[in-house]
Amino acid sequence: MEDIENYTYVIVGGGIAGVTCAEHLYILHPEAKTVVITATSLIKAVTNVLPLTKTLDAFDVEERPAEELENNCPNVTVVRDTVVRLHAEKQHVYTSAGRVFSYEKLCICSGASPKLVENSPHVVCIRDTESAQQFQSRIKDAKRILIVGNGGIATEMVYEVTGIQIIWAIKDKYTTANFVDAGAAEFLRPELDKEKTESITPVKRRKYIVDKIEGGRTVPGGALGPDWHTGLELKGCHQRKVFIETEVELKTILEPAAVKQYGKTVTKLNSEEEDWPVYVELTNGTVYGCDFIVSAIGVTPNVSVFLPGNKLTVGDDGGLLVDDKMRTLEKDVFAAGDVCTPNWQLAPHWFQMRLWTQARQMGSYAAKCMWSSLAQEEVYMDFCFELFSHATKFFGNKVILLGLFNGQGLDRKYEVLLRYTKGLEYIKCVMVDGRMQGAVLIGETDMEETFENLILNQMDLSEYGEDLLNPDVDIEDYFD
């Protein structure tokens, strides 16, 4: 006979989406019993929230002991365990420790795992605190690394790592293409060759090791927050230099013996090239030696344990499909954050990117939907899904992305207005028929709220022409 533990709400995952969901469920339904099942002893907490616009907040993500969530939300219990199966018809969740949790409403916030360019001891990835600490320990004796990927983690790693040669291999024509255009990449480029001299700040996060579970498999922790490098001493034992290879992918990883066996010509970056622990051949035929390879090519949603025997469906990107109430096809099963894929009619200026901001927004909205489903109350889609908005930092610069900031979905049928002050600011507006569709703001521009309004209101700005970005014209007075 199964010993079943009964809860109103069960949440799988202690990352940003899961913790936000639990916190908001406690606000909405404080008397209900909620359990968060997480693989690690630390959970993600959103702190220092600073509202920037109606749809956008800046915030920090810190790791906190699970007890803090339980203390702040007394009817929330955090269980350190790993989910191994979902029986949606019974409304039961089974864990590796043999426990069975019964739910009225379930939210899957299991996140995503990093894709690896190759499963090799020479390849590392940065996804959770443990992997970031492992990276720190490996880099202190390294002279050269090769980074594959062009997203946020790769971009910040190239900037933050010091005392080392970095080969940055990207499949695009320019750096950070997932977030900015070629002009913005050029604006940021001078920062790459600088040797950082800032002092290392104390570690805010606790180091922990994820326990092995049955079968010796390790369980990844929650995705790192926007300040993942804080407190890590990312310093090698050489002089910093960044080499960028564009429009390439990793072809193969070669052991030293294979390089000699196949007679590969290794590209020399020093006058006296040495032997390296590993070699990488890129699709353009270039071969580099390095100490190790960093894989930062994206993530895959963690859905596998939930699918067998259930009616859950996944999208083209592997995420659990959810409707506009964050519901999956299974009754009373919701999903939020990196693990899910929106399957509703998206607003014209919103789309999914698996980012910390969206994990928080989805976790909050999922809580409202779960509660309203139980209370039979009507709930309307959060305003944040009207406009894509994201605040981050690249190479030490404040970056705000709004709407269709790279002309996503516009089939190149748009105009760009640009204001560029070297070393100070970069402002790009994506315009269609005189109406703003998206914007990139780099630097302390203080224009994010104005531009948000212009995108949402779809005001015809044709009469202003290029004066829209004229620094002598205070457009805030017109459009706030």
MOQUI-V926094 format. One line per field, one symbol per residue. ss: DSSP state (A for helix, B for strand, O for the rest). phi: phi as a letter, one per 40 degrees, with the letter a starting at -180 (. if undefined). psi: psi as a letter, one per 20 degrees, with the letter a starting at -180 (. if undefined). Layout:
ss=???
phi=???
psi=???
//
This chain:
ss=OOOBBBBBBBBBOOOAAAAAAAAAAAAAOOOOOBBBBBOOOBBBBBBBBBBOOOOOBBBBBBBBBAAAAAAAOOOBBBBBOOBBBBBOOOOBBBBOOOOBBBBBBBBBOOOBBBOOOOOOOOBBBOOOAAAAAAAAAAAOOOOBBBBBOOOAAAAAAAAAOBOOBBBBBOOOOOOOOOOOOAAAAAAAAAAAAOOOOOOOOOOOOOOOOOOBOAAAOBOOOOOOOOOOOOOOOOBOOOOOBBBBBOOOOBBBBBOAAAAAAOOOOOOOOOOOOOOOOBBBBBOOOOBBBBOBBBBOOOBBBOOAAAAOOOOOOBOOOOOBBBOOOOBOOOOOBBBOAAABBBOOOOOOBOOOOOOAAAAAAAAAAAAAAAAAAAAOOOOOOOAAAABOBBBBBBOOBBBBBBBOOOOOOOOOOOBBBBBBBOOOBBBBBBBBOOBBBBBBBBOOOOOAAAAAAAAAAOOOOAAAAAAAAOOOOOOAAAAO
phi=.cccbcbcbbbbhbccccccdcccccccaccccbbbcbcbcbbcbcbfcbcbacbbbcabbbcbcdccccccbdcbbbbcabcbabbcccgbbbbccgcbbcbcbbbcbcgabccbcacaccbbbbbbccccccccccccbcbabbbbhbcccccccdcccbgacbbbbbcccacfccbbccccccccddccccccbccccccccccabcccbdggccbcccccccbdccgcccbcbaccabbbbbfbbccabbcdccccccgcccccbbcbcbcbcabbbcccgcbbcacabbcbbhbbdcbdcccdgbccbbcccgcccbccbgccccdgbbaagccbbcbbcccdbbacbcbccccccccccccccccccccfbcbbddccccacaababbfgccbbbbfccbgdgcfgcabbbbbbbdgbaabbbcbbfgbcbaabbbhccfbccccdcccccfccbdccfccdbcccbccdccbc
psi=ppopppqgpppopkagggggggghhhghmhiqpppooqiriqrppprlpopgahipqqrqpqpqqhhgghghnhjpppporppiqpnhgilqpqrhjjqppqqhppoolibqqqqphqnqiipqrogagghhhhgghhhhjqhpqppprkbgggghghghprkqppoooqirirqkhhhrahghhhgighhhiqopjqqpqqphqqpqppqqapjjpqpqaqqqailhipipnmpakappppppoqlrrpgqppqhhhgggjkpopppirhnprqqhqqpprijiqpqqrhrppoljarpqnihiigpjrjqqqahjiqppqajjkqaippjorqqbhirpplroqqhkqrppnrhghggghgghhgghgghghilqpqqpqhhjhpppppappkippppppbmhkkpjjkjmrqppppoopigqopppopoljpphrqpopamhkjhgghgghghilqojhhhciihjpiipnihhgi.
//
